[in-house]
């Protein structure tokens, strides 16, 4: 006579651009508590981190993320005017070459990514084929990255239809879902206030050990600002095109997440407080990882009540 079946634990990593480095901290907190997810899925940056985890490459991926600078991020920008500002090919080729691109079916744990069909608006679950291609499709934020092509379809960011894909984890067989929502506290918060000259400023809180990055980013932004007419101090600063696109996507994702969570809530929701991080602050991994770990540790007593981890 067999005992009760061990519940399948699913880890769901939500969208959120640079704030997605917090997912690394969440995974570290779960590992330290002795909690091992049986499957992982994600949308957008959640798919990126989830893929590294499922590939067994999280240690090297974390090391790479912690070492990012503004200059490094600029080197990944392959500009293109048709379909989006960036092609995204440099990022994905780096992922293939630096980490791995095994088929999803051959990964160390079950993995899936969410994308959106550009023409149909349908939710697309990517559960087979190239891991890197699935990640590329899931992170194709409209206006920023060009759509990805897969099996004759154009796919864009999965966060447009399912920012925290709990339903995908259920379909993969999860009994207990641990979900990470990166957008719970950021609605409208990443729009920068005006700097001394009225222009939008990059975050002043650049990493203390990265003065070169902070200086380079500041000079770059000041250079763009010098090309613009002098701002009227009596008027609200007009956000950039990228800020408008990202803020609009944020509004939509927050609303969609709330609606979908009401219909299919996870057993545990982890919500790092990341409003102080901009969506493009990829060089601030230290802060995001630390906050992800802190937020996950707060949920450990409840996880233990569910019979997960050490008592």
N, C-alpha and C positions, 0 to 999 in steps of 0.2 A: 504494500500500500504506500503510495507516494504522498509526500507532504504537500502543503499549499504551494502553488506556483509563485516564484519570485516575481514581483511586479517589474515591468519594463519601464525604465526611467528614460524619458526623452528630454533633451536640452534644446530649447528654442532660443535662438539668438536674433534679436531684432535689428532693424535698420537704424541708421543714425550717423552715417559718414564717420568723421574722425572720432566721434565719441565711442565708436565701436571697439576701440582698444580696451574699453572697460570689460568687454567680454573675456579678455585674457585673465583679468583679475578675478572675475566670477569663477572661471574654470579652476584657477589656482586655489581659491577658497574651498571649492567643492572637493578638490583632490586632497587638500590638507585635512578635511573633515571625513575622509574615507568614503566619499560619495562618487561613484563611477557611473556616469550616464551610459546607457546601452545604445543610444542613437542620438544624432545631432542634426538639426536642420536650421536654416537661416535665410534671411532676406538681406540683400545688399551687403553692407559691411559685415553683417552677421554671417552671411554665406562665406565671406572671405576667411574670417576667423574660424568658423566651423569647419571649413575645408582643411585648414592647417591642422586643426585638432584631429580630424578624422584621418588625415594622412600620417599622423604620428610625428608631425614636424613643429609642434607648438613651441618647444624650447627655442629652436632656431628662429622661428617666426617672431617670438617675443623679443629676442635679442636684436633682430633686425628693426622691429618697430621702435624699440627704445633708442636706437641709434639714428633715427630719421631726423633730418634737418630741413629747413625751408629750401635750401639749395638742392638737397636730394630730391625733394618733391618736385621741384621745377624741372629736374632732369627727366622726369617721367611724363612730362606734358608734351604730347604729340598733337599739335594744334591742327584743327580741321574745321572748315566753315560749314560743310554740308552735314546735316544730321545731328551735329553737336559740336561743342568747342574742342573736344578731345576725342581722338580715335580710341584711346585706351589700350592700344596694342603694346606699347612699351611696358605698361604695368603687368599685363598678362604674360608677356614673354619673360619678364623678370621672374614672375611667379613660377612659370614652367621650369626655367633654368636653375633658379636658386633653390627651389623646394622640390616639387614633384608634380607629375601630371598623370598619375595612374587613373585608370577608369574608375568611376564611382563605385562600380560593382566590386572592385578589388581593394577598397579602402579598409583600414583597420577596424572601422565601425561603420554601421549604416549611416549614410549622409544624403541629404537632399537640399536643393536650393529652390527658391521661388523666383519666378520671373513673370513679366506681364506681356501678353501678346499685344503688340502695338496697334494692329489693325482691328483685332477682335475685342480687345480689352479684357480678355480672359486671363484667369490665373493659371500659370503653367508651372507644373512641378517637374523639376529636373532631377531624375533619380538614376540615370544611366549615362554612359558616354564619358567624355573628357571632363575631369574635375575643373580644370582651368577654364574651359569654355562655359561650363555651368556658372562659375563664379563671375566670369565676364558678363554674361547675360543678366545675372541677378543684380549687378552693381551699375548697370547702364542708366544712370540718373538722367532723365530727359533734359536737354539743353546743355548738359555738361559733357556726357559721353555719347558717342554715336550708338544707335541700336546695334545689338548683336544679331547675327544671322545664324539660325539653327533650323535645319530641316525645312528650308523654304519659308520660314517665318522670321519676322523681325521682332526681337524681344527687348524689353527695357526693364528698368529697375523693379524688382519684386515688391518693394515697399509701397508701390502705388496701389496694389490690391490687397496685400496681406503683410503689413509691416512686422508683425510678431506672429509667425505662422504656426499657431497652436494646432490648427486643424490638420496641417501636414504631419506634425508629430503624431497625432492620433491615428492618422491613416497609415503611418509607418509601424504602428503597433504599441505606442506608448500608453501605459496605464497611469503613470504619474508624470506630469509635465512640469518642468521647471523652466519658466520663461523669463527673458530679460528684455525689458522695455526701456530703451534709451531716450525716449522722447516725452516722458511723463511730465517733465518740469520745464520744457524749453520753448513753449509756444511763443514765438516772437522775440525770444530773449537773445538770439544770436545776432540780431541786427545791431551793429556797432553804433554807439553814440558818436557824436562828432569829436574830432581831435582839436588841437589848438587852432588849426587853420580851417576847421569845419569839415575836413574830409574824413571819410571813414578810416578808422585806425585799426591796424592789426593788433592783437592782444598785447598789452604791455607786459603781461606776466609770462613772457617767453622763458624757457628753462634757464635757470641761473648759470648753468654750465654751458650754455650755448649762446654766448654773446655775439658770435659771428653770425649765427642764424638770425637773431633778433635785429642786428644792425642791417643785414642784407635785406630782410623783408621790409624793414622800415624805409630804407633808401629806395627800394623798388616802388613802394606805395607812394612815397613822397614824389617820386618822379612822375608817376601817373597823375597825381593831384596837381602838379605844376602845369599840366597841359589843359586843365579845366579852368573855367572862369572863376573868379573869386566868389566864394559863397556868401549868401545873404545871412548874417547871423540871426536875423529875426525869423527865419523860416526853418522848418524841420528839414534835416538833411535828407536828400533823396538817396535811397539805397542803390547799390550797383545792380546791374543785370543779374549777376550770380546770386546776390543776396535776395533779390525779389523771387527768383526761381526757387531757391532753397527754402525761403520762408513760406512760399506757397505750397511746396511739397510737404513741408512740416505740418502746416495746417491740415492738409488732407490726411496725412498719415496719423496724426493724433486723433482725428475724428473717426477714421476707419478702425484704428486700434480699439478705441473705446467701444465702438459698436460691436466689433467681433468678439471682444473679451466678454461683453455682456451675454452673448449667445453661447460661447464656448470658453469659459475661463480656465486658466491653468490651475493646477493644485497649488503652485507656488509662483508668485510674481516677484522678481527682483528688479528694482527701479533705481539705478544709480542716479545721483543728483549731479547733473553735468551741464547745467544751464550756463556755467561760466566758460565752457569750451565752445569755440566756433566750429561750424561743420567742416571747415577745411584745416583745422589745427592738428594735422596729423603728426606734427613734430612734438606734441605734448603728451606722448604716450605714458610717461611716468605718472602724470596726474590721473589720467583716465584709468589706467590699470589699478592704481591704488584705490580709487573710488569704487571701481567694480568689485574689488576684493572686500572693501568695507561694507558695501551694500549686501553682498552675498553672505557675509558673516552674520549680519543682523537677522537673516532668515534661518540660520542653523537650528535654533531651538524648535522652530516649527517643522523643519525637515526631520529632526530627530523624533518628533511626535508621530511622523508618518512612518517611522521605522527605518529611516535612512541615516547612514553614517554612525559614528560612535556616540553612544549615549553620554 
